[in-house]
């Protein structure tokens, strides 16, 4: 008997448990009160893909690129097209960028959240 494919929920749970340093940093940044009502969840199944961070209400996906995530451009292009066809917008940040320039990443996240139809993002507001 061969190895079975892990159940989606247990696989996603393991990915959350085994997060990289960049994923943990990004998760912290996504919790910033400046993003107001934009709530994110981690390691979510959408179709046959797992996305790093998802705000369903804003139809916004935030991904970590590079590091342990690799850089399979063809796969990422196909995946992004599938997600876009379902109304999601994908934003990617390099692993090294998240760790070295967190304020720059946070500013761009604020712009992306503002573009996604939510209320204007400012320096105040609750998570």
Helices and strands as residue ranges (DSSP letters): H 8-17, H 21-30, G 33-35, E 41-46, E 49-55, E 60-65, G 67-69, H 73-85, E 89-94, H 95-100, H 102-115
